[in-house]
Amino acid sequence: MPLVILAIGILILFFLIVKVKLNSFLALLLVAGLVGLAEGMPIDQLIPTIEKGLGSTLGGLAIVVSFGAMLGKLMAESGGAQRIATTLINVFGREKVKWAVCLTGFIVGIALFYEIGFVLLIPLVFTIAAEAKIPLLEVGIPMAAALSVTHGFLPPHPGPTAIAIIYNADIGTTLLYGAAIAIPTAIVAGPLYCNLTKDINPEIPKGMYNPKIFKDDEMPGFGISVFTALVPVILMAASAISKLTMDADLPLRHVLTFFGQPDIALTISVAIAIYTFGIGRGKSMEDVMKTVQDAVLAIAMILLIVGGGGALKQVLI
């Protein structure tokens, strides 16, 4: 009977979100309450249980996701993401441009949420396809595949970060294992898979391949852009490797573990980005903080939805 109640609760959840169009956070809380009562939970324990699940999930997630969003927004607004894309394309050349776009999507996708990265890169995809006279899907599929796997497998994105927290997994180790899966997946689902779509050649939407693009002197350098985007990855990976290779009592391991904590790694990366993508580019602190604020506003509902999932999880527990 408990599994039947849970199945009915999930169906109600889908109905509320898909058919009724109820906000996902509200739907999760409502279903969590209904399932808890139907399973026999005392009514006076319902709200404390929901609060515990929501708080425990967001407690380990809020800083990571918020700071990840800040880093991505600063990179997008400064032209750093465009610098990475155009440099890689110039290096790889027309024949291998799909590999350049895939690598661009992977690097940009580490720091940016899928939606932000897609909106940022899709105008460049249209422009590349038009100027290089190659099929749209040859560059579009590798870009979408790379953004998808980073969003699905790599912290600090909400899904893999939340799963790591729920299962008490080390986020640095999750990052290493996620990368081991994400890289070959992006290759197969991107540059290799697009070879099967050569007979499909949709037209580039009119007016979509001439977007506003940063001028060369408006963008930060390639090296500093890649370095800033990868700072959290470097720190978390170093921490994970130290735990696998160093004795527990070595001071260096403790130092690397401290700086490899997701909260600390992303704090450092955002601090660097504020300079490299903001102050160092001649922007005022007020403008930089406006970008930071917009980044947090953009992901506030994502955090609440993940927290709602944590509430449902705690009710089931």
FIKEDREN-795267 format. One line per 8 residues: number of its first residue (from 1); for each residue z, x, y of N, C-alpha, C. Coordinates in pm, whole numbers, plus 50000, padded with zeros to 5 digits. Layout:
% residues N
NUM = Z/X/Y/Z/X/Y/Z/X/Y | ... $
This chain:
% residues 317
1 = 50000/50082/49877/50000/50000/50000/50000/50085/50127 | 50077/50194/50134/50075/50275/50257/49935/50325/50292 | 49855/50365/50190/49720/50413/50216/49629/50300/50265 | 49654/50178/50215/49576/50063/50260/49604/50035/50408 | 49732/50043/50445/49771/50021/50585/49707/50127/50674 | 49709/50252/50627/49648/50360/50704/49498/50337/50719 | 49431/50297/50612/49287/50272/50618/49256/50160/50717 | 49336/50054/50714/49316/49944/50808/49338/49992/50951 $
9 = 49441/50078/50970/49468/50133/51103/49351/50214/51155 | 49290/50294/51069/49174/50375/51111/49056/50285/51147 | 49036/50179/51069/48927/50085/51101/48952/50017/51236 | 49078/49980/51261/49112/49920/51390/49086/50019/51503 | 49121/50146/51478/49098/50251/51578/48950/50261/51612 | 48865/50266/51509/48720/50272/51532/48671/50149/51608 | 48723/50031/51569/48681/49907/51634/48717/49908/51783 | 48840/49952/51813/48885/49952/51953/48802/50050/52038 $
17 = 48770/50166/51980/48698/50268/52056/48549/50236/52067 | 48488/50200/51954/48342/50184/51950/48299/50046/52000 | 48367/49942/51954/48325/49806/51987/48388/49754/52116 | 48520/49768/52126/48590/49716/52243/48574/49811/52362 | 48540/49940/52333/48525/50043/52437/48658/50075/52505 | 48768/50059/52429/48898/50093/52483/48910/50245/52492 | 48978/50291/52595/48999/50435/52610/49062/50492/52484 | 49012/50609/52439/49055/50666/52311/49205/50695/52309 $
25 = 49261/50742/52421/49404/50771/52426/49486/50645/52407 | 49447/50538/52476/49519/50411/52463/49504/50356/52321 | 49384/50369/52264/49361/50319/52129/49447/50394/52027 | 49458/50525/52042/49538/50605/51949/49685/50566/51956 | 49737/50548/52077/49877/50508/52091/49902/50370/52031 | 49810/50277/52057/49826/50141/52005/49824/50140/51852 | 49728/50211/51794/49718/50216/51647/49837/50289/51587 | 49883/50395/51654/50002/50467/51605/50121/50372/51596 $
33 = 50138/50288/51699/50247/50192/51698/50231/50087/51589 | 50110/50034/51574/50085/49931/51474/50105/49985/51332 | 50052/50105/51307/50066/50165/51174/50213/50194/51144 | 50285/50246/51244/50427/50276/51224/50506/50152/51187 | 50485/50043/51259/50557/49919/51230/50516/49861/51095 | 50385/49867/51065/50336/49812/50938/50389/49892/50818 | 50412/50022/50840/50464/50106/50732/50615/50094/50715 | 50679/50016/50804/50823/49993/50790/50910/50081/50876 $
41 = 50854/50149/50975/50936/50232/51063/51026/50144/51150 | 51154/50176/51161/51242/50098/51251/51188/50100/51393 | 51192/49984/51458/51129/49972/51588/51192/50063/51693 | 51322/50093/51679/51387/50179/51777/51349/50327/51759 | 51283/50362/51647/51239/50499/51625/51093/50521/51663 | 51024/50413/51694/50880/50420/51717/50845/50505/51840 | 50902/50470/51954/50868/50541/52077/50913/50688/52072 | 51037/50718/52026/51075/50860/52016/50981/50939/51925 $
49 = 50932/50877/51816/50840/50946/51726/50707/50974/51794 | 50655/50875/51867/50530/50894/51940/50545/51004/52045 | 50658/51002/52117/50682/51104/52219/50692/51244/52156 | 50757/51252/52041/50771/51381/51973/50635/51435/51931 | 50551/51348/51875/50418/51392/51832/50331/51433/51947 | 50335/51355/52054/50253/51386/52171/50300/51515/52236 | 50432/51529/52250/50487/51648/52315/50467/51775/52235 | 50486/51767/52102/50472/51887/52020/50328/51936/52017 $
57 = 50235/51842/52020/50093/51881/52019/50052/51941/52153 | 50086/51874/52262/50047/51923/52393/50125/52047/52434 | 50245/52062/52379/50327/52178/52415/50258/52309/52384 | 50186/52315/52273/50116/52437/52238/49971/52438/52279 | 49925/52328/52336/49782/52312/52364/49748/52311/52512 | 49838/52257/52594/49804/52231/52734/49762/52356/52810 | 49840/52464/52795/49809/52586/52870/49678/52647/52821 | 49660/52652/52688/49541/52714/52631/49415/52641/52678 $
65 = 49412/52510/52662/49293/52433/52697/49270/52434/52849 | 49377/52418/52926/49364/52415/53072/49312/52548/53126 | 49370/52658/53078/49326/52789/53125/49185/52822/53076 | 49152/52774/52954/49014/52792/52906/48915/52720/52995 | 48952/52600/53039/48865/52524/53128/48851/52593/53263 | 48962/52649/53313/48956/52722/53440/48861/52841/53432 | 48873/52917/53322/48786/53034/53304/48640/52992/53300 | 48610/52887/53225/48473/52841/53215/48417/52791/53347 $
73 = 48498/52718/53420/48453/52664/53549/48428/52775/53649 | 48516/52873/53652/48496/52986/53744/48368/53062/53710 | 48340/53078/53581/48220/53148/53539/48095/53070/53576 | 48100/52938/53560/47984/52856/53591/47957/52852/53741 | 48063/52833/53820/48048/52817/53964/48006/52946/54033 | 48035/53061/53972/48003/53189/54034/47863/53238/54000 | 47800/53176/53900/47670/53225/53855/47682/53326/53742 | 47805/53352/53696/47825/53448/53589/47755/53407/53461 $
81 = 47758/53278/53427/47691/53230/53306/47540/53248/53318 | 47486/53220/53436/47342/53238/53456/47303/53385/53446 | 47389/53473/53497/47363/53617/53489/47354/53661/53343 | 47448/53613/53260/47446/53647/53118/47316/53600/53054 | 47276/53476/53085/47156/53419/53024/47030/53495/53064 | 47010/53515/53192/46886/53578/53238/46876/53723/53193 | 46989/53795/53190/46986/53935/53147/46948/53946/53000 | 47008/53863/52916/46977/53867/52774/46832/53830/52747 $
89 = 46781/53734/52821/46642/53691/52803/46547/53804/52842 | 46578/53873/52952/46493/53986/52994/46495/54098/52892 | 46609/54121/52830/46622/54228/52732/46549/54194/52602 | 46563/54070/52555/46503/54031/52427/46353/54008/52437 | 46305/53962/52552/46162/53934/52566/46123/53797/52514 | 45996/53759/52540/45950/53625/52506/45952/53597/52357 | 45911/53693/52275/45898/53670/52131/46033/53639/52065 | 46138/53696/52118/46269/53677/52058/46363/53602/52152 $
97 = 46303/53522/52239/46383/53453/52340/46482/53355/52276 | 46446/53299/52158/46538/53205/52094/46668/53274/52052 | 46657/53402/52014/46778/53478/51981/46860/53505/52106 | 46791/53531/52217/46861/53554/52343/46936/53430/52388 | 46870/53314/52375/46934/53188/52414/47053/53157/52324 | 47039/53185/52194/47149/53162/52100/47268/53251/52135 | 47241/53379/52162/47349/53471/52199/47412/53429/52331 | 47329/53383/52424/47381/53334/52553/47474/53215/52531 $
105 = 47428/53119/52451/47510/53002/52423/47642/53039/52356 | 47638/53140/52269/47759/53182/52200/47858/53244/52298 | 47810/53336/52383/47899/53403/52478/47954/53303/52580 | 47863/53222/52636/47906/53122/52734/47996/53018/52668 | 47965/52981/52543/48040/52878/52473/48182/52917/52440 | 48211/53047/52433/48348/53090/52407/48440/53045/52520 | 48389/53053/52643/48472/53022/52759/48456/52878/52807 | 48340/52815/52783/48312/52683/52836/48321/52577/52726 $
113 = 48368/52458/52762/48361/52346/52671/48215/52310/52649 | 48188/52243/52537/48050/52213/52500/47977/52138/52612 | 48041/52033/52664/47974/51951/52765/47938/52033/52888 | 48032/52117/52932/48009/52198/53051/47899/52300/53024 | 47907/52368/52909/47806/52466/52874/47668/52404/52861 | 47661/52285/52804/47532/52218/52786/47470/52184/52921 | 47549/52123/53007/47499/52086/53139/47456/52211/53217 | 47530/52320/53197/47499/52445/53267/47370/52507/53215 $
121 = 47351/52510/53084/47241/52585/53024/47112/52505/53006 | 47121/52372/53000/47001/52295/52972/46894/52312/53080 | 46927/52322/53211/46822/52350/53308/46755/52485/53284 | 46833/52585/53242/46776/52715/53211/46685/52707/53089 | 46722/52625/52991/46638/52605/52873/46503/52547/52914 | 46506/52445/53000/46381/52386/53048/46297/52490/53122 | 46361/52568/53207/46290/52669/53285/46229/52777/53195 | 46307/52825/53098/46257/52928/53006/46138/52876/52926 $
129 = 46150/52754/52875/46041/52697/52795/45914/52680/52878 | 45930/52639/53004/45813/52619/53090/45748/52750/53130 | 45830/52848/53170/45774/52973/53219/45719/53059/53106 | 45784/53058/52989/45738/53139/52876/45633/53067/52793 | 45609/52938/52825/45511/52856/52754/45538/52853/52603 | 45660/52820/52569/45699/52808/52429/45757/52668/52407 | 45757/52620/52281/45809/52484/52254/45954/52470/52301 | 45983/52353/52353/46116/52326/52408/46225/52343/52302 $
137 = 46201/52293/52181/46304/52299/52077/46330/52442/52031 | 46235/52533/52053/46254/52672/52011/46366/52739/52089 | 46393/52692/52208/46505/52745/52285/46620/52646/52294 | 46589/52517/52284/46693/52415/52295/46786/52410/52175 | 46729/52418/52055/46812/52412/51933/46906/52531/51922 | 46861/52656/51942/46956/52769/51935/47068/52759/52037 | 47037/52710/52157/47141/52694/52258/47245/52592/52215 | 47198/52474/52168/47290/52368/52127/47372/52410/52005 $
145 = 47308/52482/51912/47379/52527/51791/47491/52623/51826 | 47463/52718/51914/47564/52817/51952/47681/52751/52024 | 47652/52660/52116/47760/52590/52186/47843/52506/52090 | 47777/52445/51992/47847/52359/51897/47945/52437/51811 | 47900/52551/51758/47988/52625/51667/48106/52688/51741 | 48084/52735/51863/48197/52791/51936/48298/52681/51971 | 48248/52565/52005/48337/52453/52039/48412/52403/51916 | 48347/52411/51800/48408/52358/51679/48497/52456/51604 $
153 = 48471/52588/51618/48540/52687/51535/48633/52781/51610 | 48613/52799/51740/48683/52908/51809/48784/52858/51911 | 48910/52902/51903/49002/52883/52016/48946/52959/52136 | 48969/52916/52261/49068/52815/52302/49015/52673/52311 | 48910/52639/52238/48860/52502/52241/48961/52407/52177 | 48964/52281/52221/49072/52189/52180/49083/52168/52030 | 48970/52146/51960/48975/52116/51818/49038/52227/51734 | 48979/52347/51734/49038/52454/51652/49178/52494/51698 $
161 = 49206/52485/51828/49339/52518/51877/49441/52417/51827 | 49407/52289/51836/49498/52184/51791/49524/52194/51641 | 49419/52221/51563/49435/52232/51418/49525/52351/51384 | 49505/52463/51454/49589/52580/51429/49735/52549/51457 | 49760/52476/51564/49897/52440/51601/49958/52344/51499 | 49881/52246/51457/49931/52147/51360/49970/52214/51229 | 49891/52312/51185/49917/52379/51058/49998/52508/51075 | 50050/52531/51197/50130/52650/51225/50054/52779/51192 $
169 = 49925/52778/51218/49841/52896/51194/49839/52985/51317 | 49828/53115/51297/49817/53209/51408/49681/53191/51475 | 49680/53170/51605/49555/53140/51675/49462/53261/51676 | 49519/53382/51684/49435/53502/51679/49363/53514/51546 | 49435/53489/51437/49372/53493/51305/49270/53380/51291 | 49302/53263/51346/49207/53152/51346/49080/53192/51418 | 49093/53266/51527/48977/53313/51603/48890/53406/51518 | 48953/53498/51445/48877/53592/51362/48803/53518/51250 $
177 = 48875/53431/51179/48811/53356/51071/48704/53262/51127 | 48735/53202/51242/48638/53113/51304/48510/53185/51342 | 48523/53307/51395/48406/53386/51431/48325/53422/51308 | 48395/53454/51198/48325/53490/51074/48240/53374/51022 | 48284/53252/51050/48206/53135/51009/48105/53097/51117 | 48145/53108/51243/48062/53061/51353/47934/53141/51370 | 47941/53273/51354/47823/53358/51379/47709/53326/51282 | 47732/53331/51149/47620/53295/51059/47578/53149/51072 $
185 = 47672/53060/51101/47637/52920/51119/47544/52901/51237 | 47573/52969/51348/47488/52960/51467/47349/53016/51438 | 47341/53123/51360/47212/53183/51327/47127/53087/51243 | 47191/53030/51140/47117/52940/51050/47079/52810/51121 | 47173/52752/51195/47149/52623/51261/47067/52637/51388 | 47052/52761/51439/46980/52782/51564/46844/52847/51545 | 46835/52979/51560/46705/53048/51553/46630/53027/51422 | 46700/53016/51309/46632/52997/51181/46586/52852/51162 $
193 = 46674/52759/51193/46640/52619/51173/46526/52574/51264 | 46519/52628/51385/46416/52582/51478/46275/52617/51429 | 46264/52708/51331/46133/52737/51273/46076/52618/51198 | 46163/52525/51156/46119/52406/51085/46074/52295/51180 | 46087/52317/51309/46054/52212/51406/45930/52245/51487 | 45849/52339/51437/45733/52384/51516/45631/52273/51538 | 45628/52176/51450/45534/52065/51466/45586/51958/51562 | 45710/51973/51604/45770/51878/51699/45773/51945/51836 $
201 = 45700/51892/51930/45689/51958/52060/45703/51856/52173 | 45825/51811/52199/45845/51715/52309/45815/51779/52444 | 45774/51696/52536/45745/51746/52671/45875/51771/52747 | 45868/51869/52836/45983/51896/52923/45989/51785/53028 | 46104/51720/53044/46113/51612/53145/46069/51660/53282 | 45986/51581/53346/45935/51619/53479/46050/51634/53578 | 46043/51739/53654/46144/51765/53756/46269/51832/53704 | 46274/51858/53572/46395/51912/53513/46391/52063/53495 $
209 = 46277/52125/53514/46268/52268/53491/46255/52349/53619 | 46299/52290/53728/46302/52365/53853/46438/52341/53920 | 46546/52375/53850/46679/52347/53904/46718/52448/54011 | 46825/52417/54080/46878/52514/54175/46937/52630/54095 | 46883/52748/54116/46926/52865/54042/46982/52967/54141 | 47089/53036/54101/47148/53137/54187/47049/53250/54213 | 47050/53299/54336/46972/53420/54366/47043/53541/54305 | 46968/53648/54288/47022/53765/54220/47147/53819/54290 $
217 = 47144/53822/54423/47258/53879/54495/47377/53784/54503 | 47358/53662/54455/47467/53564/54455/47548/53568/54326 | 47497/53638/54225/47562/53639/54094/47638/53769/54071 | 47748/53764/53997/47818/53887/53959/47734/53965/53858 | 47769/54092/53835/47695/54174/53741/47710/54127/53597 | 47616/54171/53513/47617/54131/53372/47742/54182/53300 | 47773/54310/53319/47886/54370/53250/48017/54302/53282 | 48041/54278/53410/48169/54217/53451/48174/54071/53406 $
225 = 48058/54003/53400/48054/53864/53356/48091/53853/53208 | 48029/53940/53125/48059/53938/52982/48203/53980/52957 | 48249/54084/53027/48386/54132/53008/48487/54022/53040 | 48469/53956/53154/48563/53851/53195/48564/53737/53095 | 48446/53698/53044/48438/53588/52948/48505/53624/52816 | 48501/53752/52779/48549/53792/52648/48692/53848/52648 | 48756/53857/52764/48893/53910/52771/48988/53839/52675 | 48993/53704/52675/49086/53639/52582/49050/53664/52437 $
233 = 48922/53672/52406/48880/53699/52269/48924/53838/52226 | 48905/53936/52313/48943/54076/52284/49093/54085/52259 | 49173/54025/52345/49318/54034/52334/49370/53963/52209 | 49318/53843/52181/49365/53769/52063/49318/53836/51934 | 49197/53890/51935/49147/53959/51816/49227/54086/51790 | 49261/54160/51897/49341/54282/51881/49478/54250/51823 | 49537/54141/51868/49666/54098/51815/49657/54063/51668 | 49553/53989/51631/49537/53949/51492/49514/54071/51402 $
241 = 49434/54166/51448/49407/54286/51369/49533/54369/51353 | 49613/54378/51460/49737/54457/51452/49833/54399/51348 | 49836/54266/51335/49924/54203/51237/49878/54231/51094 | 49747/54255/51079/49693/54281/50945/49701/54428/50907 | 49708/54517/51007/49695/54660/50979/49817/54744/51016 | 49909/54694/51097/50022/54774/51145/50153/54727/51085 | 50247/54820/51074/50382/54787/51029/50450/54697/51132 | 50536/54609/51083/50599/54510/51171/50689/54572/51276 $
249 = 50742/54695/51251/50837/54754/51346/50771/54847/51446 | 50639/54859/51445/50571/54947/51541/50572/54884/51680 | 50612/54959/51784/50613/54904/51920/50475/54856/51966 | 50369/54931/51927/50234/54892/51969/50197/54754/51917 | 50242/54725/51796/50212/54593/51740/50279/54484/51821 | 50403/54508/51864/50473/54408/51946/50402/54388/52080 | 50354/54497/52138/50282/54488/52266/50154/54408/52249 | 50076/54443/52145/49950/54373/52120/49974/54226/52087 $
257 = 50083/54199/52013/50116/54060/51980/50149/53980/52105 | 50222/54044/52197/50257/53975/52323/50131/53942/52403 | 50046/54043/52425/49926/54020/52506/49822/53937/52433 | 49834/53928/52301/49740/53848/52224/49780/53703/52208 | 49899/53666/52257/49935/53525/52255/49835/53447/52342 | 49784/53334/52292/49681/53262/52368/49720/53234/52514 | 49845/53194/52536/49888/53165/52673/49876/53289/52762 | 49922/53405/52710/49919/53528/52789/49775/53576/52804 $
265 = 49698/53574/52696/49559/53622/52701/49477/53543/52802 | 49494/53412/52802/49417/53330/52895/49471/53341/53037 | 49601/53361/53052/49656/53385/53186/49595/53510/53247 | 49586/53616/53166/49526/53742/53213/49379/53722/53247 | 49307/53652/53159/49164/53633/53182/49136/53550/53306 | 49218/53447/53329/49199/53364/53449/49231/53446/53574 | 49335/53529/53567/49369/53615/53681/49253/53710/53713 | 49192/53765/53609/49076/53853/53629/48959/53774/53686 $
273 = 48936/53654/53631/48824/53572/53676/48839/53527/53822 | 48963/53503/53864/48985/53465/54004/48932/53572/54098 | 48944/53698/54053/48889/53806/54136/48740/53827/54110 | 48702/53847/53983/48562/53883/53954/48465/53771/53986 | 48506/53646/53965/48418/53532/53991/48451/53461/54122 | 48554/53506/54192/48595/53438/54313/48615/53529/54431 | 48736/53583/54444/48770/53667/54559/48673/53784/54574 | 48639/53848/54461/48547/53962/54465/48406/53925/54503 $
281 = 48371/53797/54498/48239/53749/54538/48240/53693/54679 | 48350/53715/54751/48358/53673/54890/48409/53532/54911 | 48458/53468/54807/48511/53333/54822/48655/53338/54870 | 48696/53235/54939/48834/53226/54984/48922/53177/54870 | 49051/53206/54877/49142/53160/54775/49143/53007/54768 | 49125/52942/54881/49122/52795/54883/49005/52742/54801 | 48888/52804/54816/48771/52762/54739/48790/52787/54590 | 48849/52901/54557/48872/52935/54416/48969/52835/54353 $
289 = 49075/52802/54425/49172/52708/54372/49115/52567/54361 | 49020/52534/54445/48951/52404/54434/48873/52399/54302 | 48809/52510/54268/48737/52519/54140/48833/52505/54023 | 48948/52572/54033/49049/52564/53928/49099/52421/53913 | 49124/52355/54025/49172/52216/54021/49069/52125/53956 | 48943/52141/53993/48837/52058/53936/48827/52078/53784 | 48850/52202/53740/48843/52232/53597/48950/52156/53520 | 49071/52152/53574/49181/52082/53506/49158/51932/53508 $
297 = 49109/51879/53619/49080/51736/53626/48978/51696/53521 | 48883/51785/53493/48776/51753/53399/48825/51741/53256 | 48934/51810/53222/48978/51809/53083/49110/51734/53063 | 49160/51669/53167/49287/51597/53156/49282/51491/53048 | 49174/51412/53042/49165/51307/52942/49150/51364/52802 | 49083/51478/52790/49071/51544/52660/49210/51577/52607 | 49295/51632/52693/49430/51666/52653/49508/51542/52609 | 49495/51434/52683/49566/51312/52647/49519/51258/52512 $
305 = 49390/51264/52487/49336/51215/52360/49389/51298/52244 | 49389/51431/52260/49443/51518/52156/49591/51488/52136 | 49663/51466/52246/49804/51431/52237/49824/51298/52165 | 49735/51202/52189/49741/51074/52118/49722/51093/51968 | 49633/51185/51932/49616/51218/51791/49742/51276/51732 | 49813/51358/51811/49940/51415/51767/50045/51307/51747 | 50043/51206/51833/50138/51095/51819/50114/51019/51689 | 49986/50992/51657/49953/50924/51533/49993/51009/51412 $
313 = 49969/51139/51423/50008/51231/51316/50158/51225/51290 | 50238/51224/51397/50383/51225/51381/50434/51093/51321 | 50371/50984/51359/50407/50854/51299/50382/50857/51149 | 50270/50913/51107/50237/50921/50964/50336/51010/50891 | 50375/51122/50955/50474/51210/50895/50607/51138/50877 $
